[in-house]
Amino acid sequence: MAERARDLARLAGTGVAEADATATDAQASSGPAQNGSAAHSETSQEATAVVTAGDEIPEAPTASGTYAKALLLQTPLAGGSSALVASPETANASEAESAASRRVSSSQATDAVPPPNATAAATDVAAPPRRGTPPTATDIDPLLSPEARRLMPPLAKQNFARLQGSRFAPHNRLCTVNEDDRAPPYTPAPPRALPEGSSGNVILACMKNEGPYILEWVAYHRAVGFDGFLVYTNGCEDGTAQILDRLQALGVLQHCDNDDWTGKSPQTHALDRALSEPVIREADWIAHIDVDEFVNIRCGNGTLADVFAAVPDATNIAMTWRLFGHNGVTAFEDRPVIAQFDTCAPSFCPKPHTAWGFKTLFRNIGAYGKLSCHRPNKLSDAFESRVKWVNGSGRDMTREAAKNGWRNSKKTIGYDMVQLNHYALRSADSFLVKRQRGRALHVDRSIGLNYWIRMDWSVHRDLTIQRNLPRLQEEMDRLLADPVLAEWHAKACDWHRAKAAELRAIPEFAELYDQALALKLTETERVAYALALDMET
């Protein structure tokens, strides 16, 4: 470990800069807002926006409450930029690797307190450092985990060096919620009586071969305050359509066949069709989410009523993704997703661009003319002064999001009130089935190892959604009491087990399966690798 610390210091080359740790982050926002599905075209900007020479890195407060100066080592990289890395004076190797990141994150934490004599002048940095030679693979490799050293391309390794001390370095100190605490369960919320002509709080969704996961997803969202669901399906083989048909017969939701879709994607086709459906037209609040996304309410009794009470004047609530990895689970199991998978991305993760994507819960007041994957679009001029967007902590972000954008920035990020738990992978078996199925929006993009790298966040633990487990189970038991529904659910589970076994016997899928499970990255390595993938796309 001491050798690893020395290797980190060796990246410094010949330059040393002593930064007076008194500045705050001067750039609160990262990247331009994008509109609708076109936002997914973000690529090269993400990989280059890391740290450059002269960036200030504020020091974290010490145990005594005083602020220490950050001794940073500066290393030129390809393209003329420089990496800031931690001093070898750190007590041990793991501290050495993360010291610079902690300096950055202290200025971004919501409860950070600046030192008494703080200034925001960028000139506080000492004289420009002397330039050394660009770091080579020999310099960087000792800092990486064995898997990263073997698999990461050169660009990813350079990104890893740049992230040391960068204001974009990931950390898990953003939220005020104690995420790894097993808090007491929420109490059941009584069903709502809807007034005549209202469909209440409605979820709009698109599905293909999601049979084993439907009942949990429906039961969970009913338990937290959603009243209705409009679900479109296409090309299903696993019993998804039959499960949804039965739920429709029981009065739980509305199911629409989308096999006749035309245009860019089945999802876009469904969203356009949904605008004319009474369940959407008469809704009070609408959210378009997928079956692998769960609205995790972290205030009050964990219900929508608590959210609406916290932000009574909001018309749009940006629910930021929290990406959950496979958590070491390889085989498909018929158990609640929210119980099996509890490891996730760090709360502060501005790069890559997918980490801070959001979906929108919006009041149905007619302000927007189009539904898109992440948000409503085409704001009416008459409503420009009437919409109010808030982030997942309830803070105003109207200026940044009213007309476009589908991801949060360092200025607008927040999770304390509500977040959207995104279980994009589930188990390794489920990942194979998803890869074979394809995507609902980006039908021209495959799901392979690159997708796993971007989505398999398994470092930090977030247990907050598990407070819903008792009331989730109660609602699931109520649904499964219907013998027809229970039979179709069991058939769907059997289909997925058989499909996963079939795919593992195919060399292409077996290789992907083995590669994915062998790829164990630290959070910084994952960010660096994902940024390199964005550049190569």
C-alpha positions in Angstrom: 0.0 0.0 0.0 2.9 2.4 0.8 4.3 1.6 -2.7 0.9 2.5 -4.2 1.1 5.9 -2.4 4.6 6.5 -3.8 3.4 5.6 -7.3 0.6 8.2 -7.0 3.1 10.8 -6.0 5.4 9.9 -8.8 2.7 11.0 -11.3 3.7 14.5 -10.2 6.6 14.7 -12.6 8.6 17.8 -11.7 5.9 20.3 -10.6 4.6 21.0 -7.1 1.9 23.6 -6.3 0.7 24.6 -2.9 -2.9 25.6 -3.1 -4.4 27.8 -0.3 -7.6 26.0 0.4 -10.0 28.9 0.6 -11.9 28.9 -2.7 -15.3 27.5 -3.6 -16.3 25.8 -6.8 -16.7 28.6 -9.3 -18.5 26.6 -11.8 -21.8 25.1 -10.4 -23.2 23.8 -13.6 -21.8 21.2 -16.0 -22.8 20.8 -19.6 -25.6 22.4 -21.7 -29.2 21.5 -21.2 -30.6 19.2 -23.8 -34.1 18.6 -25.2 -35.9 15.3 -25.3 -34.2 12.2 -26.5 -31.7 14.2 -28.5 -30.0 14.8 -25.2 -28.5 11.3 -25.4 -26.1 12.6 -28.0 -23.7 14.0 -25.3 -20.3 12.4 -26.0 -17.0 14.2 -26.3 -17.7 17.1 -23.9 -18.1 14.6 -21.1 -14.7 13.1 -21.4 -12.8 16.3 -21.6 -14.4 18.2 -18.7 -12.3 17.1 -15.9 -9.5 19.1 -14.2 -7.0 21.5 -15.8 -3.9 23.3 -14.6 -4.8 26.1 -12.1 -8.0 24.6 -10.8 -8.5 25.3 -7.1 -8.9 22.3 -4.8 -10.3 23.4 -1.4 -9.2 21.5 1.6 -11.6 19.6 3.8 -11.8 20.7 7.5 -9.6 18.7 9.8 -10.8 16.9 13.0 -10.1 20.1 14.9 -12.2 22.2 12.6 -9.3 24.1 11.0 -8.5 24.1 7.3 -5.2 22.7 6.1 -3.5 23.7 2.9 -3.7 21.2 0.1 -0.3 20.1 -1.1 -1.0 19.0 -4.7 1.2 17.6 -7.3 0.6 18.7 -10.9 1.2 16.5 -13.9 0.9 17.5 -17.6 -1.3 15.1 -19.6 -2.0 14.7 -23.3 -3.5 17.9 -24.9 -1.7 20.2 -22.5 -3.9 19.8 -19.4 -2.6 18.7 -16.1 -3.7 16.2 -13.4 -3.7 17.2 -9.7 -2.8 14.3 -7.5 -2.4 13.9 -3.7 0.8 14.4 -1.9 2.8 11.3 -0.7 2.6 12.7 2.8 -0.8 11.0 3.1 -0.8 8.3 5.8 -1.5 5.3 3.6 -2.1 4.4 0.0 -5.9 4.5 0.0 -5.8 7.9 1.7 -3.3 9.1 -0.9 -5.5 8.1 -3.8 -8.6 9.9 -2.4 -7.2 12.9 -0.6 -7.5 15.2 -3.5 -11.1 14.1 -4.2 -12.0 14.8 -0.6 -10.6 18.4 -1.0 -12.9 18.9 -3.9 -16.0 17.4 -2.4 -15.8 19.4 0.8 -16.8 22.5 -1.2 -19.7 20.7 -2.9 -21.2 19.1 0.2 -24.4 20.7 1.3 -23.2 21.3 4.8 -19.7 22.5 4.0 -18.6 25.6 5.9 -15.9 27.8 4.4 -12.9 29.0 6.5 -13.3 32.4 8.2 -10.9 34.1 5.7 -12.3 32.4 2.6 -12.1 34.1 -0.8 -13.1 33.0 -4.2 -10.1 34.3 -6.1 -8.5 31.9 -8.5 -5.2 33.7 -8.0 -4.7 32.1 -4.6 -2.9 29.2 -6.3 0.9 29.5 -6.1 3.1 30.2 -9.1 2.6 27.9 -12.1 4.3 24.6 -11.7 7.1 23.3 -13.8 6.1 20.9 -16.5 7.1 17.3 -16.5 6.6 14.6 -19.0 3.1 13.1 -19.6 2.3 10.1 -17.5 2.7 6.8 -19.2 0.9 3.5 -18.6 3.8 2.5 -16.4 3.1 5.6 -14.2 -0.7 5.0 -14.0 -1.0 1.2 -13.9 0.2 0.8 -10.3 -2.7 3.0 -9.2 -5.3 0.9 -10.7 -7.0 -2.3 -9.6 -5.9 -5.5 -11.4 -9.0 -5.7 -13.5 -8.8 -2.0 -14.5 -5.1 -2.3 -15.3 -5.8 -5.2 -17.6 -8.9 -3.9 -19.4 -9.0 -0.1 -19.4 -7.9 1.4 -22.7 -5.2 4.2 -22.6 -7.8 7.0 -22.8 -9.6 5.6 -19.7 -6.3 5.4 -17.8 -5.6 9.1 -18.7 -9.0 10.0 -17.5 -8.3 8.2 -14.2 -5.2 10.4 -13.7 -7.1 13.5 -14.6 -9.9 12.7 -12.1 -7.4 12.7 -9.1 -8.2 16.0 -7.4 -10.7 17.0 -10.1 -14.0 18.8 -9.1 -15.6 15.9 -11.0 -14.2 13.2 -8.9 -17.0 11.0 -7.5 -17.8 10.8 -3.8 -20.7 9.9 -1.5 -21.0 12.9 0.8 -23.7 14.8 -1.0 -26.9 13.7 0.8 -28.0 14.6 4.3 -30.0 11.3 4.4 -28.3 8.4 6.3 -28.5 5.9 3.4 -26.9 2.9 5.0 -29.1 3.1 8.1 -31.9 0.5 8.4 -34.6 2.9 9.5 -38.0 1.7 10.8 -40.5 0.7 8.1 -43.0 3.1 6.8 -46.6 2.6 7.8 -49.2 1.6 5.3 -51.0 4.5 3.5 -54.7 4.2 3.1 -56.1 4.1 -0.5 -57.2 7.4 -1.9 -60.8 8.2 -2.9 -60.5 10.0 -6.2 -63.0 12.7 -7.2 -65.2 12.2 -10.2 -63.3 12.9 -13.5 -59.8 12.5 -12.0 -57.5 9.5 -12.5 -55.2 10.8 -9.8 -51.4 10.2 -9.8 -50.6 8.2 -12.9 -47.5 6.3 -14.2 -47.0 5.9 -17.9 -44.7 3.1 -19.0 -43.5 0.9 -21.9 -42.5 -2.8 -21.5 -41.2 -5.7 -23.4 -40.5 -9.1 -21.7 -40.6 -7.7 -18.1 -43.0 -10.4 -16.7 -41.3 -11.3 -13.4 -40.9 -7.6 -12.3 -44.4 -6.2 -13.0 -46.2 -7.1 -9.8 -43.5 -5.8 -7.5 -43.3 -2.5 -9.5 -47.1 -2.0 -9.6 -47.5 -3.0 -5.9 -44.7 -0.7 -4.8 -46.0 2.4 -6.6 -49.5 1.7 -5.4 -48.2 1.6 -1.9 -46.5 5.0 -2.2 -49.4 6.8 -3.6 -49.8 6.2 -7.4 -53.4 5.6 -8.4 -53.2 4.4 -11.9 -50.9 3.1 -14.7 -51.0 3.2 -18.5 -48.7 0.5 -19.9 -47.7 -0.1 -23.5 -46.1 -3.3 -24.6 -44.7 -4.7 -27.8 -43.1 -8.0 -28.9 -43.6 -9.8 -25.6 -43.0 -13.5 -25.2 -42.7 -14.1 -21.5 -46.3 -13.5 -20.3 -45.9 -9.7 -19.8 -49.0 -9.0 -21.9 -51.1 -11.6 -20.1 -50.1 -10.3 -16.6 -51.0 -6.8 -17.7 -54.3 -7.9 -19.2 -55.2 -9.6 -15.9 -54.3 -6.5 -13.9 -56.5 -4.5 -16.3 -59.4 -7.0 -15.7 -58.9 -6.5 -11.9 -59.1 -2.7 -12.4 -55.5 -2.0 -11.4 -54.2 -0.5 -14.7 -54.8 0.1 -18.4 -52.8 -2.0 -20.9 -52.4 -1.0 -24.6 -50.8 -3.1 -27.3 -48.0 -1.3 -29.1 -47.0 -3.9 -31.7 -48.0 -1.6 -34.5 -45.5 1.1 -33.6 -44.0 3.2 -36.3 -41.3 5.9 -36.3 -38.1 6.1 -34.3 -38.9 3.7 -31.5 -41.8 1.9 -29.8 -41.4 4.2 -26.8 -41.8 7.4 -28.8 -44.8 6.0 -30.6 -46.4 5.1 -27.2 -45.8 8.5 -25.7 -47.4 10.2 -28.6 -50.5 7.9 -28.4 -50.8 8.4 -24.6 -51.7 12.0 -24.9 -55.1 11.1 -26.2 -55.9 8.6 -23.5 -58.4 9.7 -20.8 -56.3 8.2 -18.0 -53.5 10.7 -18.9 -55.8 13.6 -19.9 -57.6 13.4 -16.5 -54.5 12.8 -14.3 -53.4 15.2 -11.6 -49.7 14.2 -11.7 -47.9 12.1 -14.3 -44.6 10.3 -14.4 -43.1 8.4 -17.3 -40.8 5.7 -15.8 -39.7 2.2 -16.7 -40.3 -1.0 -14.8 -36.7 -1.0 -13.6 -37.2 2.4 -12.0 -38.7 3.0 -8.5 -39.7 6.4 -7.1 -37.9 6.4 -3.8 -39.5 9.0 -1.5 -37.2 9.9 1.4 -39.3 12.3 3.4 -42.3 12.0 5.7 -44.0 8.6 5.5 -42.5 8.0 2.1 -45.6 8.8 0.0 -46.4 11.2 -2.8 -48.6 13.2 -0.4 -45.4 13.9 1.6 -43.6 15.1 -1.5 -46.5 17.4 -2.6 -46.7 18.8 1.0 -43.0 19.6 1.0 -43.2 21.5 -2.4 -46.8 22.7 -2.6 -46.1 25.2 -5.4 -44.0 22.9 -7.6 -45.3 21.8 -11.0 -42.4 19.7 -12.0 -40.2 17.5 -9.8 -36.9 16.2 -11.3 -36.3 12.7 -9.8 -32.6 12.1 -10.4 -31.4 8.6 -11.1 -29.5 6.6 -8.5 -27.9 3.8 -10.5 -27.9 0.4 -8.7 -25.5 -2.4 -9.7 -25.9 -6.1 -9.7 -24.6 -6.4 -6.1 -22.9 -9.7 -6.7 -26.2 -11.4 -7.6 -25.7 -13.7 -10.6 -28.9 -15.9 -10.9 -32.4 -14.6 -11.4 -34.5 -14.9 -8.2 -38.2 -14.4 -7.7 -37.6 -11.9 -4.8 -38.2 -8.1 -4.7 -35.7 -6.1 -6.7 -35.5 -3.4 -4.0 -34.5 -6.1 -1.4 -31.9 -7.8 -3.6 -30.0 -4.8 -4.9 -28.8 -2.1 -2.5 -25.4 -1.0 -3.8 -25.3 2.0 -6.0 -23.4 5.0 -7.5 -22.1 7.6 -5.2 -24.4 10.6 -4.6 -21.9 13.0 -6.1 -21.2 11.6 -9.6 -21.5 14.4 -12.3 -19.7 12.2 -14.9 -20.5 10.2 -16.9 -23.6 11.9 -18.2 -26.0 9.0 -17.5 -25.4 9.1 -13.7 -27.4 12.3 -13.1 -30.1 11.8 -15.6 -33.6 12.4 -14.3 -37.2 11.5 -15.0 -40.0 14.1 -14.2 -43.0 13.9 -12.0 -45.2 16.7 -13.3 -48.5 18.4 -12.5 -51.0 18.0 -15.4 -51.9 21.6 -16.0 -51.4 21.7 -19.8 -48.1 23.5 -19.7 -46.4 21.2 -22.1 -47.5 19.9 -25.5 -45.3 16.7 -25.8 -44.2 13.8 -23.6 -40.6 12.7 -24.0 -38.6 9.9 -22.3 -37.3 12.0 -19.4 -39.6 15.0 -19.3 -42.5 16.9 -20.8 -41.4 19.2 -23.7 -42.7 22.1 -25.8 -43.6 24.6 -23.0 -46.5 26.8 -23.9 -45.7 30.5 -23.9 -48.8 31.1 -21.7 -47.3 28.9 -19.0 -43.7 30.2 -18.9 -44.3 32.1 -15.7 -46.5 29.4 -14.1 -44.2 26.4 -14.1 -41.9 25.7 -11.2 -39.3 23.0 -11.4 -37.6 21.6 -8.2 -34.9 19.1 -7.8 -35.0 16.0 -5.6 -34.3 18.1 -2.5 -37.1 20.5 -3.2 -34.8 23.3 -4.4 -35.8 25.5 -7.3 -34.3 24.7 -10.7 -36.8 26.4 -13.0 -34.3 28.5 -14.8 -32.2 25.5 -15.7 -35.0 23.1 -16.7 -38.2 24.8 -17.7 -37.6 24.5 -21.4 -35.1 21.7 -21.9 -32.6 19.4 -20.2 -32.8 15.8 -18.9 -29.9 15.6 -16.4 -28.8 17.5 -13.3 -25.7 19.5 -12.9 -23.6 20.3 -9.8 -25.9 23.3 -9.3 -29.2 21.4 -9.5 -28.5 18.0 -8.0 -30.4 16.9 -5.0 -31.7 13.6 -3.5 -32.9 14.4 0.0 -36.7 14.4 -0.7 -37.0 12.0 -3.6 -34.8 10.0 -6.0 -35.4 7.5 -8.8 -33.8 4.2 -8.0 -32.7 2.7 -11.4 -32.0 -1.0 -11.4 -30.8 -1.2 -15.0 -29.0 -4.5 -14.6 -30.6 -6.5 -11.8 -28.9 -9.9 -11.7 -26.2 -11.0 -14.2 -28.8 -13.4 -15.7 -31.3 -10.6 -16.1 -28.6 -8.5 -17.8 -28.2 -11.2 -20.5 -32.0 -11.3 -21.1 -32.1 -7.6 -21.4 -29.1 -7.6 -23.8 -31.0 -10.1 -26.0 -34.2 -8.2 -25.8 -32.9 -4.8 -26.8 -33.9 -1.2 -25.9 -37.2 0.6 -26.0 -35.9 4.0 -27.0 -32.5 3.6 -28.6 -33.4 0.6 -30.7 -30.2 1.0 -32.8 -27.9 0.7 -29.8 -27.0 -2.7 -28.3 -26.6 -3.6 -24.7 -23.2 -5.0 -24.1 -20.2 -4.7 -21.9 -20.1 -0.9 -22.3 -23.6 -0.8 -20.9 -22.5 -2.9 -17.9 -19.5 -0.6 -17.3 -21.8 2.5 -17.2 -24.5 0.9 -15.0 -22.8 -1.6 -12.5 -22.3 0.7 -9.6 -21.7 -1.6 -6.6 -19.6 0.4 -4.1 -21.9 2.4 -1.9 -25.0 1.1 -0.1 -28.4 2.8 0.0 -31.1 1.1 2.1 -33.6 3.9 2.2 -36.1 2.3 -0.2 -36.3 -0.8 1.9 -38.4 1.0 4.5 -41.2 0.2 2.0 -40.7 -3.6 2.1 -43.5 -4.4 4.6 -46.2 -2.4 2.7 -44.9 -3.6 -0.6 -45.3 -7.2 0.5 -48.8 -6.5 1.8 -49.8 -5.2 -1.6 -48.1 -8.0 -3.5 -49.9 -10.6 -1.4 -53.2 -8.9 -2.3 -52.4 -9.1 -6.0 -51.1 -12.7 -5.9 -54.2 -13.8 -4.1 -55.7 -13.9 -7.6 -54.9 -17.4 -8.9 -54.8 -16.3 -12.6 -52.3 -13.5 -11.9 -50.2 -15.8 -9.7 -50.1 -18.4 -12.4 -48.9 -16.0 -15.1 -46.3 -14.5 -12.7 -44.9 -18.0 -12.1 -44.8 -18.7 -15.8 -42.9 -15.5 -16.5 -40.3 -16.4 -13.8 -39.9 -19.8 -15.4 -39.5 -18.2 -18.9 -36.7 -15.9 -17.6 -34.8 -18.7 -15.9 -34.9 -20.8 -19.1 -34.0 -17.9 -21.3 -30.9 -17.0 -19.1 -29.8 -20.6 -19.2 -30.2 -20.7 -23.0 -28.2 -17.5 -23.5 -25.4 -18.7 -21.2 -25.0 -21.7 -23.6 -24.3 -19.3 -26.5 -20.6 -18.4 -26.8 -21.2 -14.7 -27.5 -23.4 -14.4 -24.4 -21.2 -16.6 -22.2 -18.2 -14.5 -23.0 -20.2 -11.3 -22.1 -21.4 -12.9 -18.9 -17.8 -13.8 -17.8 -16.4 -10.4 -18.8 -19.1 -8.6 -16.9 -18.6 -10.6 -13.7 -14.8 -10.3 -13.9 -15.0 -6.5 -14.2 -14.7 -5.1 -10.7 -13.9 -1.4 -10.8 -13.6 1.4 -8.1 -16.0 4.3 -8.6 -13.2 6.5 -10.0 -12.1 3.8 -12.5 -15.7 3.3 -13.6 -16.1 7.1 -14.3 -12.8 7.2 -16.2 -13.8 4.1 -18.2 -17.3 5.4 -19.0 -15.9 8.7 -20.2 -13.6 7.0 -22.5 -16.5 4.9 -23.9 -18.4 8.1 -24.5 -15.4 9.4 -26.6 -15.3 6.2 -28.6 -19.1 6.2 -29.4 
